Each structure stands twice: as C-alpha cells, then as structure tokens.
Amino acid sequence: MKLFNVIHDALEEHLPKVADEADRQEALVYLRGLKTLLATVAEPEDTNLVQFEHRLTQRRIDKAIHEKRQRQLSAARDCVKAYGIKEFGDLVYADDDGFRKA
C-alpha cells in the first residue's frame, strides 16, 4: 500500500503541471482510481481495526452451520413421524387422540 501512496502523491503533485487537457483527464482517472483504492483498503497498522484470527471466525461459522442443520433434521423428523393427513391437510400422528388403529 505504501507504493500506491507514493504513486498517488507523485501524481497529485504532477497534475497541476500537465498542460494538455486530454492528458490531464487521463491522469485524473488514475488519480481517482488511486483515491478509491486507498479509501477502501485498510492499513494493517491501523489501530482502529479488530484483527480476527481465522480459526475463531471459522469456529463461529461451523457452529452456525451445525445448528442450522440440526434444526433442519429436527423438522424433517417431525414431518416423517406423521402417519397420515386429515381432510384439511393436518398431519395425523400416532399419539393423537383422534387416531385409532382398526
């Protein structure tokens, strides 16, 4: 990033000396691109940044995936337990009072 900072400063210092308008506009395109790049990339020395270790982030992601899969499996088990469907689409389970084996 230091290289981009040096190029940005040099271009910004050289820009007032450019006489041709077409060359000036082309240089402005590069200058704006460098300003955008420098604004979006964080410096590793910046003290306002919180550095997360990869393994901590990965552990949180794995835990969230595991919980989501457990909920999906639980919902699938509840759906499979049904013995039938009533006339209005309600599921009939073996422990329902209205269900009697013939």
JORA-V760900 format. One line per field, one symbol per residue. ss: DSSP state (A for helix, B for strand, O for the rest). burial: I if it has 9 or more other C-alpha atoms within 8 Angstrom, else O. Layout:
# JORA-V760900
ss = ???
burial = ???
This chain:
# JORA-V760900
ss = OAAAAAAAAAAAAAAOOOOOAAAAAAAAAAAAAAAAAAAAOOOOOOOOOOOOOAAAAAAAAAAAAAAAAAAAAAAAAAAAOOOBBOOOOOBBOOOOOOOOOO
burial = OOOIIOOIOOIIOOIOOIOOOOIIOOIIOOIOOIIOOIOOOOOOOOOOOOOOOOOOIOOOOOOOOOOOOOOOOOOOOOOOOIOOIOOOOOIIIOOOOOIOOO
